[in-house]
Amino acid sequence: MTKAAKTCVFAVALVSAWLCGAAQATEPSHLYISDAIVTGTGEENRQIGFRECLSEVLVKVSGDFTLTDSAALAALQARAAEFVATFSYRDRLQGIPIHDEQGTHDRPHDLTCRFDPATIDRLLAKLERKPWLSPRPVIAVLLAVHDQRRRFVLARDGGESPYMAQSLAAATVPLALTASLPDAATLAANGLDFERLSRMQPAELKRLAIDVGADIPLAGTLVWSDAARGWVADWRLIENSKAYRWQIRGVSFDDAFRNAMRGAARVLSGNGPP
């Protein structure tokens, strides 16, 4: 497969994942299903997958990634098998003949776990969290970028950094969020550049989010810093006329987008500050 073909397949996979996240955001029942990649279908690897799926579903249902740092969650993961209602496997190499001595027990599989909503909601209560079952708003990500060479506003069809758009799409999936970037035409029509977007007031950001087809704006700046040895991201979420701000420093842009989505989900779910 050529490099261009691989890039195309990767982009299609990310778009599919993004659409899956959108479906989960509108259908609460899908929030209680999670997946893990395991090696084979043996008991030991299945238990590892159960623990990963439990953590994933608790984060997804609550919208609170800080759960992963909880000692109480670690205790629940040790009993993860008790909480799985049903599970199934899909061979990731389906259709490809066994070509070595490992056999089927070492082939990679997608393990899908389905959880009873009442069980997960009860576990969240023990973790002092609550399920986020209301329709999840579409987030307009309005991002001014200053890299080592230039300044630009990230557009979904822009040519400055297509990998950033793909990274943002990937960051929405674990939290069942839907994010929308403006297109280049919208940026041009509104005269949006790095400086203007950085100064926009909440009411202006809200109007721009509506133009993008979203519900709420998440505005930010992403600036490369040699001193920080990475990107510095400043985020501003406007919700119910209130602005929530947070920052992360010295990270990759993948981590910056994960930080953006985790902070937004925590605020919007009502489970805490960003």
Backbone hydrogen bonds in HBPLUS format (Angstrom, degrees):
<---DONOR---> <-ACCEPTOR-->    atom                        ^
c    i                          cat <-CA-CA->   ^        H-A-AA   ^      H-
h    n   atom  resd res      DA  || num        DHA   H-A  angle D-A-AA Bond
n    s   type  num  typ     dist DA aas  dist angle  dist       angle   num
A0006-LYS N   A0002-THR O   2.95 MM   4  6.25 158.9  2.00 151.7 157.4     1
A0007-THR N   A0003-LYS O   2.96 MM   4  6.19 156.2  2.01 147.8 154.2     2
A0008-CYS N   A0004-ALA O   2.98 MM   4  6.23 153.3  2.05 144.7 151.8     3
A0009-VAL N   A0005-ALA O   2.91 MM   4  6.21 162.5  1.94 154.3 158.2     4
A0010-PHE N   A0006-LYS O   2.92 MM   4  6.12 161.0  1.96 150.2 155.4     5
A0011-ALA N   A0007-THR O   2.95 MM   4  6.17 157.6  2.00 147.4 153.2     6
A0012-VAL N   A0008-CYS O   2.94 MM   4  6.19 160.1  1.98 152.4 157.8     7
A0013-ALA N   A0009-VAL O   2.95 MM   4  6.17 156.6  2.01 149.0 155.4     8
A0014-LEU N   A0010-PHE O   3.04 MM   4  6.34 154.1  2.11 146.3 152.9     9
A0015-VAL N   A0011-ALA O   2.97 MM   4  6.25 158.6  2.01 150.8 156.6    10
A0016-SER N   A0012-VAL O   2.91 MM   4  6.14 158.7  1.96 150.0 156.0    11
A0017-ALA N   A0013-ALA O   2.94 MM   4  6.19 154.5  2.00 145.0 152.0    12
A0018-TRP N   A0014-LEU O   2.85 MM   4  6.10 152.1  1.93 146.9 155.0    13
A0019-LEU N   A0015-VAL O   2.91 MM   4  6.21 159.0  1.95 152.3 157.0    14
A0020-CYS N   A0016-SER O   2.91 MM   4  6.14 149.0  2.00 144.2 153.3    15
A0021-GLY N   A0017-ALA O   2.94 MM   4  6.23 152.9  2.01 145.7 152.6    16
A0022-ALA N   A0018-TRP O   3.02 MM   4  6.40 146.0  2.14 142.8 152.3    17
A0023-ALA N   A0019-LEU O   2.99 MM   4  6.31 152.3  2.06 146.0 153.0    18
A0024-GLN N   A0020-CYS O   2.96 MM   4  6.27 159.4  2.01 152.6 157.9    19
A0025-ALA N   A0021-GLY O   2.97 MM   4  6.15 144.8  2.10 140.8 150.6    20
A0026-THR N   A0023-ALA O   3.16 MM   3  5.39 138.3  2.34 101.3 112.0    21
A0027-GLU N   A0023-ALA O   3.02 MM   4  6.13 131.7  2.26 146.6 160.1    22
A0030-HIS N   A0027-GLU O   3.00 MM   3  5.83 147.4  2.11 126.7 133.6    23
A0031-LEU N   A0028-PRO O   2.94 MM   3  5.30 149.3  2.03 109.8 119.5    24
A0032-TYR N   A0029-SER O   3.32 MM   3  5.84 157.6  2.37 110.0 115.6    25
A0033-ILE N   A0030-HIS O   3.35 MM   3  5.57 152.0  2.43 115.2 113.1    26
A0115-PHE N   A0032-TYR O   2.99 MM  83  5.44 162.7  2.02 166.3 171.1    27
A0034-SER N   A0113-CYS O   3.03 MM  79  5.46 160.8  2.07 152.5 158.8    28
A0113-CYS N   A0034-SER O   2.82 MM  79  5.46 167.0  1.84 164.0 168.2    29
A0036-ALA N   A0111-LEU O   2.92 MM  75  5.21 144.0  2.05 141.2 152.5    30
A0111-LEU N   A0036-ALA O   2.72 MM  75  5.21 177.5  1.72 171.7 170.9    31
A0038-VAL N   A0109-HIS O   2.87 MM  71  5.36 162.6  1.90 156.8 161.9    32
A0109-HIS N   A0038-VAL O   2.79 MM  71  5.36 163.5  1.81 161.5 165.7    33
A0040-GLY N   A0107-ARG O   2.62 MM  67  4.95 141.3  1.76 147.3 146.2    34
A0046-ARG N   A0042-GLY O   2.94 MM   4  6.07 146.4  2.05 147.6 158.5    35
A0047-GLN N   A0043-GLU O   2.99 MM   4  6.23 155.7  2.05 153.9 158.0    36
A0048-ILE N   A0044-GLU O   3.27 MM   4  6.63 152.3  2.35 141.8 149.0    37
A0049-GLY N   A0045-ASN O   2.96 MM   4  6.23 158.3  2.01 147.1 152.7    38
A0050-PHE N   A0046-ARG O   2.82 MM   4  6.14 152.1  1.90 150.1 158.3    39
A0051-ARG N   A0047-GLN O   3.09 MM   4  6.34 158.5  2.14 146.8 151.1    40
A0052-GLU N   A0048-ILE O   3.09 MM   4  6.41 159.4  2.13 148.9 154.6    41
A0053-CYS N   A0049-GLY O   2.84 MM   4  6.02 162.5  1.87 154.7 159.7    42
A0054-LEU N   A0050-PHE O   2.91 MM   4  6.08 157.1  1.96 149.9 155.7    43
A0055-SER N   A0051-ARG O   3.15 MM   4  6.36 168.4  2.16 149.3 151.9    44
A0056-GLU N   A0052-GLU O   2.98 MM   4  6.17 161.5  2.01 148.7 154.4    45
A0057-VAL N   A0053-CYS O   2.91 MM   4  6.06 163.9  1.93 152.4 155.9    46
A0058-LEU N   A0054-LEU O   3.05 MM   4  6.19 159.1  2.10 152.2 157.4    47
A0059-VAL N   A0055-SER O   3.12 MM   4  6.29 158.5  2.17 148.4 153.9    48
A0060-LYS N   A0056-GLU O   2.92 MM   4  6.09 161.7  1.95 149.2 155.0    49
A0061-VAL N   A0057-VAL O   2.90 MM   4  5.93 165.9  1.92 147.9 151.6    50
A0062-SER N   A0058-LEU O   3.12 MM   4  6.05 157.4  2.17 138.2 144.6    51
A0063-GLY N   A0059-VAL O   2.67 MM   4  5.42 145.6  1.78 145.5 155.5    52
A0132-TRP N   A0061-VAL O   2.81 MM  71  5.84 167.5  1.82 152.3 153.8    53
A0067-LEU N   A0064-ASP O   3.37 MM   3  6.12 167.9  2.39 115.0 118.5    54
A0068-THR N   A0065-PHE O   3.07 MM   3  6.02 165.5  2.09 128.2 130.2    55
A0069-ASP N   A0066-THR O   3.09 MM   3  5.69 163.7  2.12 116.9 121.7    56
A0070-SER N   A0067-LEU O   2.94 MM   3  5.23 164.5  1.96 117.6 120.6    57
A0073-LEU N   A0070-SER O   3.20 MM   3  5.22 127.2  2.49  93.4 106.0    58
A0074-ALA N   A0070-SER O   3.35 MM   4  6.74 153.3  2.43 141.7 147.8    59
A0075-ALA N   A0071-ALA O   3.21 MM   4  6.56 148.3  2.32 143.8 151.5    60
A0076-LEU N   A0072-ALA O   3.15 MM   4  6.49 149.5  2.25 142.3 150.1    61
A0076-LEU N   A0073-LEU O   3.04 MM   3  5.04 116.2  2.47  95.3 111.0    62
A0077-GLN N   A0073-LEU O   2.85 MM   4  6.13 153.7  1.92 155.2 163.2    63
A0078-ALA N   A0074-ALA O   3.30 MM   4  6.55 140.6  2.47 139.0 147.3    64
A0079-ARG N   A0076-LEU O   2.88 MM   3  5.30 150.6  1.97 109.6 119.2    65
A0080-ALA N   A0077-GLN O   3.08 MM   3  4.66 162.4  2.11 108.8 107.0    66
A0082-GLU N   A0079-ARG O   2.92 MM   3  5.72 147.2  2.03 126.3 134.5    67
A0083-PHE N   A0080-ALA O   2.95 MM   3  5.55 150.4  2.03 117.9 126.2    68
A0085-ALA N   A0114-ARG O   2.85 MM  29  5.65 141.1  2.01 149.4 161.8    69
A0086-THR N   A0114-ARG O   3.25 MM  28  5.28 156.6  2.31 136.4 141.7    70
A0114-ARG N   A0086-THR O   2.86 MM  28  5.28 168.5  1.87 161.0 159.1    71
A0088-SER N   A0112-THR O   2.96 MM  24  5.31 145.4  2.09 142.3 152.7    72
A0112-THR N   A0088-SER O   2.89 MM  24  5.31 166.4  1.90 154.2 158.6    73
A0090-ARG N   A0110-ASP O   2.91 MM  20  5.04 132.3  2.14 135.1 147.8    74
A0110-ASP N   A0090-ARG O   2.80 MM  20  5.04 162.7  1.83 147.0 150.6    75
A0094-GLN N   A0091-ASP O   3.14 MM   3  5.09 147.7  2.25 114.3 111.4    76
A0092-ARG N   A0108-PRO O   2.98 MM  16  5.69 157.9  2.03 141.5 147.1    77
A0096-ILE N   A0093-LEU O   2.85 MM   3  5.45 159.4  1.89 143.8 146.2    78
A0106-ASP N   A0103-GLY O   3.36 MM   3  6.07 165.4  2.39 116.8 120.8    79
A0107-ARG N   A0104-THR O   3.21 MM   3  5.22 166.9  2.23 106.7 110.6    80
A0119-THR N   A0116-ASP O   2.98 MM   3  5.32 123.2  2.31 107.9 122.2    81
A0120-ILE N   A0116-ASP O   3.14 MM   4  6.50 161.9  2.17 160.0 164.8    82
A0121-ASP N   A0117-PRO O   2.87 MM   4  6.02 165.8  1.89 156.7 161.1    83
A0122-ARG N   A0118-ALA O   3.03 MM   4  6.09 148.0  2.13 136.9 145.3    84
A0123-LEU N   A0119-THR O   3.00 MM   4  6.32 152.9  2.08 146.7 154.1    85
A0124-LEU N   A0120-ILE O   2.90 MM   4  6.17 156.5  1.96 152.5 158.9    86
A0125-ALA N   A0121-ASP O   3.08 MM   4  6.33 149.4  2.17 140.3 148.0    87
A0126-LYS N   A0122-ARG O   3.16 MM   4  6.52 148.5  2.26 142.4 150.3    88
A0127-LEU N   A0123-LEU O   3.03 MM   4  6.37 138.3  2.21 140.7 152.7    89
A0127-LEU N   A0124-LEU O   2.99 MM   3  4.86 122.7  2.33  91.5 107.0    90
A0129-ARG N   A0124-LEU O   2.81 MM   5  5.00 166.9  1.83 145.0 145.7    91
A0128-GLU N   A0125-ALA O   3.04 MM   3  4.85 158.1  2.09 101.5 106.1    92
A0215-ASP N   A0138-VAL O   2.82 MM  77  5.22 163.2  1.85 135.6 141.4    93
A0216-ILE N   A0138-VAL O   3.28 MM  78  6.68 160.4  2.32 159.5 164.2    94
A0139-ILE N   A0178-THR O   2.91 MM  39  6.26 169.5  1.92 158.3 158.9    95
A0180-SER N   A0139-ILE O   2.71 MM  41  6.01 153.5  1.78 157.1 158.6    96
A0140-ALA N   A0216-ILE O   2.83 MM  76  6.06 171.8  1.83 164.7 167.1    97
A0218-LEU N   A0140-ALA O   2.77 MM  78  5.86 163.6  1.80 165.8 160.2    98
A0141-VAL N   A0180-SER O   2.95 MM  39  6.02 152.3  2.03 142.9 152.0    99
A0142-LEU N   A0218-LEU O   2.94 MM  76  6.09 162.2  1.97 140.7 146.5   100
A0220-GLY N   A0142-LEU O   2.94 MM  78  6.29 148.1  2.04 155.9 152.3   101
A0154-LEU N   A0143-LEU O   2.96 MM  11  5.66 156.1  2.02 161.8 168.2   102
A0144-ALA N   A0220-GLY O   2.95 MM  76  6.29 166.7  1.97 153.0 152.6   103
A0222-LEU N   A0144-ALA O   2.85 MM  78  6.24 154.4  1.91 157.1 161.7   104
A0145-VAL N   A0152-PHE O   2.71 MM   7  5.34 172.4  1.71 177.1 178.2   105
A0152-PHE N   A0145-VAL O   2.91 MM   7  5.34 154.8  1.97 149.1 156.1   106
A0146-HIS N   A0222-LEU O   2.85 MM  76  6.23 161.8  1.89 157.3 158.0   107
A0224-TRP N   A0146-HIS O   2.90 MM  78  6.31 163.3  1.92 170.3 168.7   108
A0147-ASP N   A0150-ARG O   3.02 MM   3  5.69 138.7  2.20 160.6 169.9   109
A0158-GLY N   A0155-ALA O   3.32 MM   3  4.86 171.2  2.32  98.1  99.6   110
A0156-ARG N   A0182-PRO O   2.94 MM  26  6.11 156.1  2.00 144.3 152.1   111
A0164-MET N   A0161-SER O   3.08 MM   3  5.60 143.9  2.22 112.1 121.1   112
A0166-GLN N   A0162-PRO O   3.21 MM   4  6.55 158.4  2.26 149.1 154.9   113
A0167-SER N   A0163-TYR O   2.89 MM   4  6.04 151.4  1.97 141.5 149.7   114
A0168-LEU N   A0164-MET O   2.90 MM   4  6.17 155.9  1.96 151.5 157.3   115
A0169-ALA N   A0165-ALA O   3.07 MM   4  6.32 159.1  2.12 145.8 151.1   116
A0170-ALA N   A0166-GLN O   3.04 MM   4  6.33 157.6  2.09 148.0 153.6   117
A0171-ALA N   A0167-SER O   3.04 MM   4  6.28 145.2  2.16 143.6 153.1   118
A0171-ALA N   A0168-LEU O   3.10 MM   3  5.08 120.8  2.47  94.1 109.1   119
A0172-THR N   A0169-ALA O   3.26 MM   3  5.54 145.8  2.38 103.3 112.3   120
A0175-LEU N   A0172-THR O   3.27 MM   3  5.77 140.8  2.44 111.7 121.9   121
A0177-LEU N   A0172-THR O   3.12 MM   5  4.96 178.6  2.12 141.7 141.8   122
A0176-ALA N   A0173-VAL O   3.06 MM   3  5.07 170.1  2.07 113.7 116.2   123
A0187-LEU N   A0183-ASP O   3.16 MM   4  6.53 159.7  2.21 153.8 159.6   124
A0188-ALA N   A0184-ALA O   2.96 MM   4  6.18 158.0  2.01 148.1 154.0   125
A0189-ALA N   A0185-ALA O   2.87 MM   4  6.04 160.1  1.91 148.9 154.6   126
A0190-ASN N   A0186-THR O   3.11 MM   4  6.21 143.4  2.25 143.1 151.3   127
A0192-LEU N   A0187-LEU O   2.90 MM   5  5.05 164.2  1.93 152.9 153.3   128
A0191-GLY N   A0188-ALA O   3.11 MM   3  4.97 158.5  2.16 100.4 106.9   129
A0197-LEU N   A0193-ASP O   3.01 MM   4  6.03 172.2  2.02 161.8 164.3   130
A0198-SER N   A0194-PHE O   3.12 MM   4  6.16 153.9  2.19 145.1 152.3   131
A0199-ARG N   A0196-ARG O   3.05 MM   3  5.28 139.5  2.22 103.0 114.4   132
A0200-MET N   A0197-LEU O   3.35 MM   3  5.26 158.8  2.40 101.3 107.4   133
A0204-GLU N   A0201-GLN O   2.99 MM   3  5.34 119.2  2.37 109.2 124.2   134
A0205-LEU N   A0201-GLN O   2.96 MM   4  6.26 157.7  2.01 157.2 164.6   135
A0206-LYS N   A0202-PRO O   2.89 MM   4  6.11 155.1  1.95 151.7 158.3   136
A0207-ARG N   A0203-ALA O   3.12 MM   4  6.36 159.0  2.16 144.4 149.1   137
A0208-LEU N   A0204-GLU O   2.99 MM   4  6.23 155.6  2.05 146.5 153.6   138
A0209-ALA N   A0205-LEU O   2.87 MM   4  6.12 152.6  1.95 147.6 155.2   139
A0210-ILE N   A0206-LYS O   3.13 MM   4  6.44 155.0  2.19 148.1 153.7   140
A0211-ASP N   A0207-ARG O   3.04 MM   4  6.36 153.2  2.11 144.5 152.0   141
A0212-VAL N   A0208-LEU O   2.99 MM   4  6.29 139.6  2.16 144.1 155.1   142
A0212-VAL N   A0209-ALA O   3.10 MM   3  5.04 125.1  2.41  92.5 106.8   143
A0214-ALA N   A0209-ALA O   2.89 MM   5  5.20 164.5  1.92 152.0 148.6   144
A0213-GLY N   A0210-ILE O   2.96 MM   3  5.01 151.3  2.05 101.7 111.0   145
A0238-ILE N   A0217-PRO O   3.18 MM  21  5.83 170.1  2.19 166.7 168.8   146
A0219-ALA N   A0236-ARG O   2.89 MM  17  5.13 151.5  1.98 157.1 148.4   147
A0236-ARG N   A0219-ALA O   2.73 MM  17  5.13 142.7  1.87 162.8 164.7   148
A0221-THR N   A0234-ASP O   3.01 MM  13  5.37 146.8  2.13 142.4 152.7   149
A0234-ASP N   A0221-THR O   3.02 MM  13  5.37 158.1  2.07 150.3 157.4   150
A0223-VAL N   A0232-VAL O   2.96 MM   9  5.22 170.3  1.97 147.4 148.1   151
A0232-VAL N   A0223-VAL O   2.77 MM   9  5.22 154.6  1.83 145.9 154.6   152
A0225-SER N   A0230-GLY O   2.87 MM   5  5.58 156.3  1.93 149.5 156.9   153
A0229-ARG N   A0225-SER O   2.95 MM   4  5.93 115.4  2.38 131.6 148.1   154
A0230-GLY N   A0225-SER O   3.14 MM   5  5.58 162.0  2.17 154.6 157.6   155
A0229-ARG N   A0226-ASP O   3.12 MM   3  4.78 140.7  2.28  90.8 102.5   156
A0231-TRP N   A0251-VAL O   2.81 MM  20  5.19 171.9  1.81 149.9 148.6   157
A0250-GLY N   A0231-TRP O   2.84 MM  19  5.09 110.2  2.33 124.2 142.1   158
A0251-VAL N   A0231-TRP O   3.28 MM  20  5.19 162.6  2.31 131.4 134.1   159
A0233-ALA N   A0248-ILE O   2.88 MM  15  5.39 164.1  1.90 166.0 170.2   160
A0248-ILE N   A0233-ALA O   3.00 MM  15  5.39 152.2  2.08 148.6 156.6   161
A0235-TRP N   A0246-TRP O   2.87 MM  11  5.43 174.5  1.87 168.7 169.3   162
A0246-TRP N   A0235-TRP O   3.21 MM  11  5.43 151.7  2.30 136.5 141.3   163
A0237-LEU N   A0244-TYR O   2.88 MM   7  5.14 157.8  1.93 151.8 155.3   164
A0244-TYR N   A0237-LEU O   2.89 MM   7  5.14 158.5  1.93 146.0 153.3   165
A0239-GLU N   A0242-LYS O   2.89 MM   3  5.28 165.7  1.91 155.8 157.3   166
A0242-LYS N   A0239-GLU O   2.94 MM   3  5.28 156.3  2.00 111.7 119.5   167
A0256-ALA N   A0252-SER O   2.99 MM   4  6.30 148.9  2.09 143.5 153.1   168
A0257-PHE N   A0253-PHE O   3.01 MM   4  6.17 155.9  2.06 144.3 148.5   169
A0258-ARG N   A0254-ASP O   2.99 MM   4  6.29 155.2  2.06 146.5 154.0   170
A0259-ASN N   A0255-ASP O   2.87 MM   4  6.01 156.8  1.92 145.4 151.8   171
A0260-ALA N   A0256-ALA O   2.98 MM   4  6.23 147.2  2.09 140.1 149.1   172
A0261-MET N   A0257-PHE O   3.02 MM   4  6.27 166.8  2.04 154.4 155.6   173
A0262-ARG N   A0258-ARG O   2.91 MM   4  6.04 159.6  1.95 150.6 156.9   174
A0263-GLY N   A0259-ASN O   2.97 MM   4  6.00 160.0  2.01 144.0 149.6   175
A0264-ALA N   A0260-ALA O   2.99 MM   4  6.15 163.4  2.02 148.1 153.0   176
A0265-ALA N   A0261-MET O   2.93 MM   4  6.00 164.0  1.95 146.1 150.8   177
A0266-ARG N   A0262-ARG O   3.05 MM   4  6.15 156.5  2.10 143.7 150.0   178
A0267-VAL N   A0263-GLY O   3.16 MM   4  6.40 158.6  2.20 148.8 153.7   179
A0268-LEU N   A0264-ALA O   2.92 MM   4  6.07 178.3  1.92 160.9 161.3   180
A0269-SER N   A0265-ALA O   2.89 MM   4  5.79 148.9  1.99 145.1 152.1   181
A0270-GLY N   A0267-VAL O   3.06 MM   3  5.38 147.8  2.17 106.4 116.2   182
